């Protein structure tokens, strides 16, 4: 996640940082994912999507981020690898 954020241009990087801070405060619109991605949630940040889940202790774990066009396909294809 940090490598993705660092690779962004300054403005999208600031928007992503602001959205993540708002997520921590519970001030954003999130949506639960379905099917093989059940248990994960998505946060929209412009053209990007951040996929996260809530750990048992309530911590928010930002799991994957990518451009909207490819984020869900990449995540579904690599889910087992990413979880290990």
N, C-alpha and C positions, 0 to 999 in steps of 0.2 A: 504494500500500500504506500509506504513512504517513497519507494523508488518511482512509483507512478506519479505521485504528487510532485516530486522534484523534477520530473521530466516535463511538466506542464509549463506553458508560458505564464508570465506573472499574473495576468488577470484571472485566468481559470484557476490558478493555484490559490489566489486570494479567495475566490468564490467557494472553492472546495473547503478551505480552512474555515471560512465563516459558516458554511453549511454543517460541518462536523461539530463546531462549537454549539450551533443551534440544536443539533441532534442531542448533544449531551444535556442541554437544558429542556429538551422535550418540546421544542418550538418549531418543528418542521412537519411536513406532510410525508408520511411513510406509507408503504403498502406491503402487506405480507405477500410473499411469493407462494406459488402453488406447485403441485405435482412433485417432481424429483427435487425441487428446491424448497419444499415446505420446511418451515422452521427458520428460514432466512427472510429478511426484509430488504426493501430497496429504498434508497434516498435519491431523489432527482436533484442534480446540480447542473443546470444548463443542459449541455449535450452529453453529460456524463451520468453514470449511475454508480452508486456505491452500494454494494451488497454487504449486509451486516447481520449479526445475530446477537441475541442477549444471552450471555453466559449465566449459569445457574446462580451466581452471586449478584446478578443484575448489571454487571459490566457490559458495555456495548463493545462488541468486537467487530471492527471493520475488516471484512474478510477479502473483498475483491472490488476493484474499481476499473472501469474502462468506458470507452465511448458507448453510447446507447445502442448503436447499430449492432454491436458484437458482444456486449457484456454477458448476456444470458446464454448465448451459444457457447462461448468460451468457458463460462463457469460450469455449465452442465457437462461439457466434454471433459473437463479437468477436475471435477469435484473430488473424486477419490484421491487423486494425486495431491490436491491442495489440502485435504484434511489430514493427510499422513504426516 
